Amino acid sequence: MNLYDIEDALNLKEKDIKKLHNEYLNPSLVNTMKLINFDRVYEKALGSIVVDSEDKEYIDFLGGYGSLNLGHNPPSVVKAIERVKELPNILQASLGRLNAVLASNLAEITPGNLQRVFFCNSGAEAVEGALKLAKISTNKTKIIYCEGSFHGKSIGALSVTGRQKYKKPFYPLLPGCEAVPFGDITALLSKLKGGDVAAFILECIQGEGGVILPPEGYLKIVRDLCSKHNVLMIIDEVQTGFGRTGKMFACEHESVTPDIMCLAKSLGGGVMPIGAYITTENIHDKAYGSMDTAMLHTSTFGGNTMASAAGIATINELINEDICKQAHDKGKFLLTELNKLKDKYGVIKEVRGKGLLIGIELQGKNNKFLNKITKGTLNNLSEEYYASLVAGKLLNEHGIITAYTLNNPNVIRIEPALNINHEYLIKLIDALDNIFSDNQSFIKMAFSSIKNKI
């Protein structure tokens, strides 16, 4: 039997790590990441900086898809976990100390009368719990969701996610889930009038959809319509929560309180996996307010001691360091500078976002001769994966980590730690300016990618 221990794992060479990935994890993913040299191995991380095996430093502008609002390994969160290491971590036949405190803190910082919390381990699990809560508390089954949305890849969350690529291979999904265009009030109203809808689930900003913002005032109108038609409003703040958009929660930009809010990602400080939903006392008690129903929805690891400690420390750090203001100010600076680049370079189709959740939508350049000799490969790259090529150039030539959004591969996502140093923002702008100023840049990137593919 060939078992590795922790020291073995820490001493593995990069080639050995890649070999294990190919043999025991997902070789197709390894090959995909290899196309743009994303298959490297990192050895250290702190704040916005990660270091590879050759001691080269990189600035992380990806931020764990919104999980690293405080950056990598924030000392206050790591210290909190160390502080509780002697407490029982998982003991269901008891009342936990730390999950109770974390629930209280969440009720304190979330808007309106949101009070009752359910803890789990991820955003997808939070969405699953929210959907079940909506159905049991309303005694209705239909769920309305938005086209272009992303709520997770478990079956329930996938059923209310708006991209067919992720859904079609797993049909049939949950029945009674119907889509409407994001931002379209008329389409939503036509669905709500039937009186058979349990909930409408949406994101305040569609992160994976390409950082898509709804029309101004959309959330307020949705809130009013849901209340009027006795439909629960579920807001997914998994990616937008905890200061990401310049407010503690993105729904606060329109002073909206949902009936159920889904949370995860940065709640664990980027150190521990933790998710949650929070709802009102009334809705919770309709669903699980008796001894007979109290155990209908549970999670073995949900609200464990170490994850709860991480959550408590994260929230305190966010408040003490005024992270929301930092995200607002830095986001305003970045959006201004990125729009200057848009005016300068036609390859940038649009810049959009709020706070430090920013999308840069690109448009590739078609070259008939190169398309012919590459049998259309270049054209496919320009139409679908130009953003990934630019991300590869940012990584390999400028030491900046980014990626594209899942539902729109032509959008580069900018989602750094909210406490990122201002000088790193300037480095990103300078790097993009350098890339787009080279007229041959796309051709070079495309051929490099084609070479790797071959």
Sequence and secondary structure as in RCSB ss.txt:
>XXXX:A:sequence
MNLYDIEDALNLKEKDIKKLHNEYLNPSLVNTMKLINFDRVYEKALGSIVVDSEDKEYIDFLGGYGSLNLGHNPP
SVVKAIERVKELPNILQASLGRLNAVLASNLAEITPGNLQRVFFCNSGAEAVEGALKLAKISTNKTKIIYCEGSF
HGKSIGALSVTGRQKYKKPFYPLLPGCEAVPFGDITALLSKLKGGDVAAFILECIQGEGGVILPPEGYLKIVRDL
CSKHNVLMIIDEVQTGFGRTGKMFACEHESVTPDIMCLAKSLGGGVMPIGAYITTENIHDKAYGSMDTAMLHTST
FGGNTMASAAGIATINELINEDICKQAHDKGKFLLTELNKLKDKYGVIKEVRGKGLLIGIELQGKNNKFLNKITK
GTLNNLSEEYYASLVAGKLLNEHGIITAYTLNNPNVIRIEPALNINHEYLIKLIDALDNIFSDNQSFIKMAFSSI
KNKI
>XXXX:A:secstr
     HHHHHT  HHHHHHHHHHHS HHHHHHHHTTT    EEEEEBTEEEETT  EEEESSHHHHT TT BS H
HHHHHHHHTTTS S  SSS  HHHHHHHHHHHHHSSTT  EEEEESSHHHHHHHHHHHHHHHHT  EEEEETT  
  SSHHHHHT   HHHHGGG S  TTEEEE TT HHHHHHHHTTS EEEEEEESSBTTTTSB   TTHHHHHHHH
HHHTT EEEEE TTTTTTTTSSSSGGGGGT   SEEEE GGGGTTTS  EEEEE HHHHHHHH STTTTTSS  S
STT HHHHHHHHHHHHHHHHTTHHHHHHHHHHHHHHHHHHHHHH TTEEEEEEETTEEEEEE     HHHHHHTT
THHHHHHHHSHHHHHHHHHHHHH EE EE SS TTEEEE   TT  HHHHHHHHHHHHHHHH TTHHHHHHHHHH
HHH 
